[in-house]
Amino acid sequence: MGTDFHFLEITVKTLCGFVVILLLTRMLGKKQLSNVTFFTYVTGITIGSITASMVIEPDTNFFEGLVSLALWAILTVIVEIISLKSSKARVLLDGQPTIVIKKGEILEEALAQCRLNMDDLSMMLRKEDVFSIKDVAYAILEPNGQLSVLKKKGAESVSRDDLHIQKPATNVFPSELIVDSNIVEKNLKEFGLTKEWLFQELEKHGVYSLHEVFYAELQEDGSLLVDKKGNSREYHH
């Protein structure tokens, strides 16, 4: 009898918890799904944890859990309203966009502040169908972690196809050869290049030491794109 009652109690709690979560989700709006910032992420986890505890944990008072959920939801709505009214509160809660590439130059200080390395940046650019830094005018890391990319004029993939102009043959795939002053040895070997060739190309850009280079990329035509260190201009958008 006791087992049956416990099963019935769990069932009722689960159904009630489901209804409460459904109502709270509708009340909190679509931002929880469409624009996941750190604040909305923590809010979602907390509401889920409270609901799970009050449904599963036998020592947790169900109605106290409901009160906690209601208070958390109300506070979340209040905070969202404040953020709509105040730009300072919005920056504090959601953060602000950060420019990581400006006028074709990588801003390494911005990358460091966002805790991104070049591998992360390259991966995010590839998701935006950008395979070479030279095609980027601006890249902005949004508060939700997404990368917004403004390509340079003429870098759009459809321009040549629309004009029915034959594309030049691709010699190599754009690849990084230097990252944060360190040579990527495996990529040099992959394309049959030597360090002597690399240093000669760097000298063409007025670079005589690896310590001056933050990033260097091999282009499709075999040339070298070089981004020097020291691009520390203001990077907040």
Disulfide bonds with the S-S distance in Angstrom:
none
